[in-house]
Amino acid sequence: MTSAPPTDGTSTLGGEQALCGERPTWAGLPRPAAAYIAALNAGDPDAVAACVTEDFRNEHASPAGRGCVGRAAYRERLPGFLAAFPGLRYVPDADPVVAGERVAVPYLMTASMPEGALRIRGLWLITLRAGLVAHRVDYWDSGAVPAGSRPAGGAATPDGAAAAD
C-alpha cells in the first residue's frame, strides 16, 4: 500500500506494510518524527541515530526502561535492541497529536518472537528541534515483554537496549 506524499509539510509512512490489519501510516506526523519511525522500522541503527540531536534525551516511564542522554549513547544501544525484537515494526495505534514542536505518538510495537507474536501498545512524547528528535519520553507496558524475550542483562525496552545497559 502506498500513498502520495502530502503537500502540507507533514509526512506519512507510505509504503510501510501494515501488520495484522493495522493502519500503515500516521496522518499528520511531522517529517522528523516520520523519519525516526521509518528508521526504526528499517532496523538501521545509523539511520535511527541520524534522526536525533547530539544531546538527545531518551526517557522511559516504565520501570523496566532505562534512559540515556546523547546520540552516541543511544546509537550504542540500538543494535542489541533491534536484534532482540526480530521483525520490529511500529504502527499507528491512533493519530498523533501535534502542538508546535511537541508530538504525542500513540503506537503499537510488534515483533516476531520465538514465543510468538509480540504486541506492545505505547505512547511517545516527542520534542523536535532543528528538524531532529531532541527528546522522547516512552510510556509502554513492560509486563507485555516475556522475560525470555529480553536481551541478556536486563529487561528489554521498546527503543534502546537492555535495562541493565
Secondary structure as UniProt FT lines:
FT   STRAND          10..11
FT   TURN            14..15
FT   TURN            20..21
FT   TURN            27..28
FT   STRAND          29..30
FT   HELIX           31..42
FT   HELIX           45..50
FT   STRAND          52..60
FT   TURN            63..64
FT   STRAND          68..69
FT   HELIX           71..84
FT   TURN            86..87
FT   STRAND          89..92
FT   STRAND          97..99
FT   TURN            100..101
FT   STRAND          102..113
FT   TURN            114..115
FT   STRAND          116..129
FT   TURN            130..131
FT   STRAND          132..140
FT   HELIX           142..144
FT   HELIX           147..149
FT   TURN            152..153
FT   TURN            158..159
FT   TURN            163..164
//
